Amino acid sequence: MNTLDAARRTRTRLKTRQMFLLVALDEARNLHQAATAMNMSQPAASKMLKDIEELFGVSFFERLPRGVSPTLYGETMIRHVRMALDSLSQGQDSIVTLQAGLSGQVDIGVIITASMTLVPQAIARAKEEAPRLCIGVEMGTSHELMRQLQRGQLDFLIARILVQNDEPDLLYEALSEETECAVARAGHPLLGRTDLSLQDLAAASWILSPRGSILRHRFDMMFRAADIGMPSNVVETTAISVITSLLLQTDFLHVMPLEVARAFVQSGELAILPIELPCRMDSFGIILRRDHVLSPGASLLLKHVRATAAELYSVAGGR
């Protein structure tokens, strides 16, 4: 028997229940807890794990005094098992969806720029076509959302592809660049200035993203490049409710995407300061896992995201 035949034979002999055990062991890192989660005895779980390891001829878990830990072989196998189980689940969902009409759960991750116009419009269109489709939206930074995508917790993202996440298992479709601006409450003293400069902004009070974030880095570099001291009166937060409350009640300033700022300006809550900031962010777009088959519901929402983006940002039309 050649190597290819042996590999095919191994794949056909690995049972779904054995896959679930590998995932349960990875999550619990304890044989007893994994067995309980699988509704089986510990000896039975131990024997099943031994059978799997004998099938592949390698050890998937290191036995420790107080639990188990996946080996390099185990980490590799578990990653592929999760993808296989996810694909099976997607297949089952697709069949149920086709039988009962478009429904089910779709979970996406978005950065704040896409949350004001693009995503609401795309969701509204998708819901018109599929009222029973349940759509979950997770807000966060690109880095936070990327972790959830790679763990299989999100179907796709509208975010930035970061250098450390530029991996071959990800697909990226650029949608638009992002322009930043400075905002303040209506009636803020700086709004009447016609000669506003970075020096004036350095002396102001600011609400900023925490250090380590991309936007904070670009904001700080803006002052360093001009050889101007950094603002010293700073509140660090990403909570939009805290940001808007502070802006409305104080003379603090905040830097935010122009698209987001325009929504607040239209409501009369905030105003954009009359200065062009030399602070730009990288483009954002759609990020998908190459190995992930989208459900019909997720595909529908993605279609409307592409179509809406084409209208808003003049990018290539939907696919």
N, C-alpha and C positions, 0 to 999 in steps of 0.2 A: 504494500500500500504506500503510495507516494504522500508527500507532505500535504498537498492540496486535498486529497481524499481524506486524510486523517483530520484535517481542519473541518471539512464538511461534516464528517461523522460526529465530531465533537459538538458542533453547533446544533445538530439535530437531536443530540442526547441531552442537552441542557434544558431542563424544564423551567417553566415560568415560576413555579413555587421556589425552586432553587435560586432563581434571580431575586425574588422577594426576600429570601433569607440573607443574601449578600448585602442588600440595601439595608435591611433591618440591623444587621451586625455593624454596618458602617455608621448608622445613626446612633445605636445604643452603645457600641463599643463594649458590650457585655453579653455573653452567651445566654445567660438566664433571662435577661430583659428582652433580648431579641426573640428567644423562644416564646416568651409570654406574648409578645406582640404578634407572633405568627400563630398563636393558639396551638402550640405543640409543646411536648416535654423537652427539657434540656438535653437528655440523652439522644432524643430523636433529632434535635437541631445539630448536636455535635456530630452525629453520624452523617447527616445530610451534608454538612460542611466538609467532612472528610471525603465523602463520595465526590463532591465537586472538585476538590483539590487533586484527588487521584485521577479524575477525568482529564484534567489539564496537565497534571504532572508537576505542579508547582504549589507552593504554599501561599494562600491569599491573606491569611491573618497570622500575626505573631501572637502566641498565647502568653499573656502576662499574668503576674500574681493576682491582679485585681481587674482583669478584663482582657480584651483583645484589641489589637491595633493592625490596620491594614498594611500589608507589605507593598512594595512598589508594584508587584504583580496584582495585588488586590486593588490598589488605587486605580490602576489601568482598567481592570476588569469591571469594577464597580461603575466607573464612568460610562463605559459602553453598555452595561446592563441598564443603567438609568435611562440612557437614550433609547434602548430597545423597549423598555417598559413604557416610556413616554410615548413612543411611536405607536405601540399597541393601544394605549389609552386614547390617543388621537384618532386612531382608526375606528375604535368603538364609538367614540363621540360623533364621528362623521356619519357612521351608519345610522345612529339614533337621530341625528339631525336631519338626515335625508328622509327618514321615515316620518318624523313628526313636524317638519318645518324648521326653519333656521332658528336655533335657540342655543342654550349653553352659556358657558362662561368664557370671557376674553379678558385677559389682564395685560395692561401695557404700562410702561414706565415713561414719564415725560419730564423734561426740564422745564423751568418756569416760562421760558420764552415761548414754547409751543403750547402752553396751557391756557393762554388768554384767548387766542383766536383759532389757530389751526385745529387743535384737538376738539374743542367744543363743537365747531362746525362739522368736523368729520363724524363725531359721535352722533350729532343730530341727524345727519344724513343716513348713517347706518341704522339708527333706531327707526327711522321712517320705513326703511326697507325690511327690518327685522325687529319688531317691537318686543319680542320675547328674548332677545339677546341681552344677556347681563354683561355689562362692561365695567371692569374695575380699572381705576387709574391711580397709579402710584407716583407721587411727586418726589423728586430728589435730585441730587447732583448726578452727573454722568458716571462718576466713579461708583457711587452707591448703587445706582440702577444696574450698572454692568455686572456687578456681583450677583444680583438677583436674576438677571437674564441667564448668566452662565450656570446658575443652579437650577434653571428650568422653572423658576417661579413667575416669569413674565414671558408673554408670547413675542413681543418685540418692543423696541425702544424708539423714542424720538429724543435723541441726545447727541452728545459729541463722542467721536471715537478718539480715545486718548492714546498716547504713545504706548503706554504700558499695556493697553488692551488691544493693540493692533495685531490681532492673531488671525491665522488662516481659517479658523473655524467661525469667523464672524463675517457677515456681509454688511456693507455700508452704502447707503444711497444719500448723497448730499442733497439737502433741500434749500438751505439759505445761509447767508452769513448773518452775523448779529452785530448791530451797532448799539453801543452803550450811551447813556445820557445821565445827567445828574438831575434829581427831582427834589422838590421841597413842597411844603404846604402852600396853599394859595395865600397870597399876602406876605410871603417871606421877604425880608428886607433885601436879599440879594437879587430878587426877580426884577427889580427896577434898575439894576445896574446895566449899563451899556458897554462898560469896559472891564467886564469880569475876567479874571485871570486865574491861572493855577495857584498863584500866590494867595489869592483870596480864598480859594477852596482849601488850601492847606491850613488856613487859620480857622476854618469852620468845624462844626461838630458833625460826625459821620456815623451812620449805621452801615456796617460792612460785613461781608462774608468772613467766616473764620480764616485765620492764617492757614495756608496749605491748599486753599481752594484756588481754582484757575483764575476766577474773577479777581480775587484779592491780590494775587500775584501781579496781574496786569494793572490793577489799580495802583499798587505800590510802585511798580516800574514806571508808571506815568510821571510820578514825582521825582524818582531817582534820575530819569533821563533828562529832566529839566533842572537837575541839581537844586531841588527844593526840598525842604524838610517835610517829613510825613505828618499828616494830621495826628494830633496827640489826644484829642477828645473823641474816643471811639467806643461804640457799642458793637459787639460781634454777635450776629444771629442770622439764621436763614428762615426763621419763622415769619411768614408773610403777615400774620395777624399782629405780631409784635412790631414789625417794621412799619406797617401802615398806621398803627396807633401812635407810635412815637413820632412819626412824620407829621401827623395831624395835630398833635398836642404840643409839639416843641419846634425849635428852629433847626433840628437835625436835618442833614442831607443824606441822600442815598443814591447809589449808582445802580441802574437797572437797565435791562434791554429796552430799546426805544419802543418796540412793539407793545411791551407790557405797560410802559409809561403812558402811551397814548390812550390806553383803556382807562387809566386813572384820570387822565386829563379830561377825557370826554365826560366822565362822571362829575367833574368839578372838584374832586378831592385834592388832586395834586397838580403841580405845574412843573414844566421843564425849564431848567435854568438856561439863560441865553449864552451858552458857551459850548463849543464843540470839543468833546473830550478826545484826546489822542489815546484812546483805550478801546481796542477792538478784540472781540473774541473769535475763536475759530468757528468755522461753519458747523451747523448741526444738521442731523438727518435721521434717516430710518436705519436702525441696527437690528439685524436678525442673526439667529444661529444658523449656520450653513446646514447642519444636520437635522434641524427641527422642521417637521412638516406641520404647517399651520392648519388649524381646524377651519371648517367653512366659515364660522363666525369671525375668526381672526383674519381670514383672508378678505372677508367683506369689509371689515373696518380698515384694513390696510389699503384696500382699493380706494376707499373714500379719503383716507389720509393723503394718498398720492394725488388724487384729483383736486382736493382742496388746496394742497400745497402748490399745485400747478397754477391755480387761480391767484393765490396770495403772493407767491414769490416768483412767478413766471419761470418755473423750472419745467423740465420735460414732462409731458403729460403722463397720466396714469397708465399702468401697464395692463 
